[in-house]
């Protein structure tokens, strides 16, 4: 059975990017040289699903950051070709979350990294997230793109662990209670 997994950082006030999508504030902490566990996390991931906002934020990073196949969920991008420099690394689809996961499962994927605020929100609403690793960055942005949004029902989480880092980051892991 295929499962969705989140590994993401937020500002202390819960934003994953500024209103304009800028994530420079986050990259400053990524450059600290600390091991925040991403390499261990991604080792067991078969594919990555992200939304258009996340794709737009990372598409021009050189070299391409992701070592797993990326599926971008976007009705707008689904009508466009993948940039030639990302051919074979990225696909676009307009499929909704359940259908995208079913497609990846049919391709042999078992563990999928779900990235991007609106995509994470939609996958949570659909019950497609198994666990979340959320790293809080010691910065207040005041406004921006929130990690979480409105839900039709409560999503109960079970705390697994929390660990602080010398840079001030605090990382917590949760499983989604069934």
C-alpha positions in Angstrom: 0.0 0.0 0.0 1.3 3.5 -0.9 1.8 6.0 1.9 2.4 9.8 1.9 5.1 11.4 4.1 5.9 15.0 4.9 9.3 16.5 5.7 9.1 20.3 5.8 10.2 23.4 7.6 8.1 26.4 8.8 8.8 29.7 10.4 7.9 29.8 14.1 4.6 31.4 13.1 3.8 28.5 10.7 4.7 29.8 7.2 6.6 27.8 4.6 7.3 30.7 2.3 6.7 34.5 2.2 3.6 35.7 0.4 5.5 35.9 -2.9 6.9 32.4 -2.5 10.3 33.5 -1.4 12.2 30.9 0.8 15.6 32.7 1.1 15.1 32.9 4.9 14.9 29.1 5.0 18.0 28.5 2.8 20.1 30.5 5.3 19.4 27.7 7.8 20.0 24.9 5.3 23.5 26.3 4.7 24.4 25.8 8.4 25.9 22.4 7.7 23.7 20.7 10.3 22.3 17.3 9.5 18.5 17.7 9.9 17.8 14.2 8.7 16.7 14.8 5.1 19.2 12.3 3.6 17.9 9.6 5.9 14.3 10.5 5.2 14.7 10.6 1.4 16.6 7.3 1.3 13.3 5.4 1.8 11.2 7.5 -0.6 10.2 6.3 -4.1 8.8 9.5 -5.5 8.0 13.1 -4.7 4.7 14.9 -5.2 4.6 18.7 -5.0 2.4 21.5 -6.1 3.0 24.3 -8.6 4.0 26.8 -5.9 6.7 24.5 -4.6 7.9 23.7 -8.1 8.0 27.4 -9.0 10.2 28.0 -5.9 12.7 25.2 -6.7 12.6 24.8 -10.5 15.6 27.1 -11.2 17.9 25.7 -8.4 21.1 24.4 -9.9 21.9 21.6 -9.7 18.5 20.0 -9.5 18.0 19.2 -5.8 15.8 16.1 -6.0 17.2 12.6 -6.4 13.8 11.0 -6.8 11.2 11.3 -9.6 9.0 14.4 -9.1 5.3 14.5 -9.9 3.9 18.1 -9.9 0.2 18.3 -9.4 -1.1 21.3 -11.3 -3.9 21.6 -13.8 -2.1 24.6 -15.4 1.3 22.9 -15.8 -0.3 19.7 -17.0 -1.1 21.5 -20.2 2.6 22.5 -20.7 5.7 20.5 -21.5 8.3 19.9 -18.8 11.3 22.1 -19.2 13.9 20.3 -21.2 16.5 20.4 -18.5 14.1 18.6 -16.2 13.0 15.9 -18.7 13.1 12.5 -17.1 13.2 14.0 -13.6 9.8 15.8 -13.5 6.3 15.1 -14.7 3.2 17.2 -14.6 -0.3 16.0 -14.0 -3.7 17.5 -13.3 -4.8 14.4 -11.4 -6.3 14.9 -7.9 -4.4 13.4 -4.9 -6.2 10.0 -4.8 -5.6 9.4 -8.5 -2.0 10.6 -8.4 -1.2 8.2 -5.6 -3.0 5.4 -7.4 -0.9 6.1 -10.5 2.3 6.1 -8.5 1.3 2.9 -6.7 0.6 1.2 -10.1 4.1 2.2 -11.0 5.5 0.4 -8.0 5.9 3.3 -5.6 5.3 2.6 -1.9 6.5 5.7 0.0 5.9 9.2 -1.4 7.3 12.5 -0.1 4.5 15.1 -0.2 5.8 18.6 -0.4 4.2 22.1 -0.5 1.6 23.8 1.6 -1.5 23.4 -0.5 -0.6 19.9 -1.6 0.0 18.8 2.0 -3.3 20.4 3.0 -5.2 18.5 0.3 -3.4 15.2 1.1 -4.3 15.6 4.8 -8.0 16.3 3.9 -8.0 13.1 1.8 -6.3 11.0 4.6 -3.2 10.3 2.4 -0.5 11.4 4.9 1.0 8.8 7.3 3.5 11.0 9.1 5.0 14.4 9.3 8.4 15.7 10.2 8.1 19.5 10.8 11.1 21.6 11.5 10.4 25.0 13.1 12.9 27.7 12.1 13.5 30.5 14.7 12.1 33.3 12.6 8.8 35.2 12.6 7.7 36.2 9.1 4.4 37.8 10.2 2.6 36.6 7.0 3.2 34.2 4.2 2.0 30.9 2.8 0.8 28.7 5.7 1.7 25.1 6.1 -1.8 24.2 7.4 -5.2 25.6 6.3 -8.8 24.9 6.9 -9.9 21.2 7.5 -13.3 19.7 7.4 -12.4 17.6 10.5 -9.7 17.4 13.1 -6.6 15.5 12.2 -5.2 13.9 15.3 -1.5 13.4 15.5 0.7 11.2 17.7 3.9 12.8 18.8 6.9 10.6 18.1 9.9 12.7 18.9 11.3 16.3 19.1 14.9 17.3 18.8 16.6 20.7 18.9 19.6 21.8 16.8 22.4 24.2 17.7 21.2 26.6 15.1 17.9 27.0 17.0 15.8 24.8 14.7 13.4 22.4 16.5 12.2 19.3 14.7 9.2 17.3 15.7 7.9 14.0 14.2 4.3 12.9 14.3 2.2 10.0 12.9 -1.3 10.6 11.8 -3.6 8.8 14.1 -6.1 6.5 12.3 
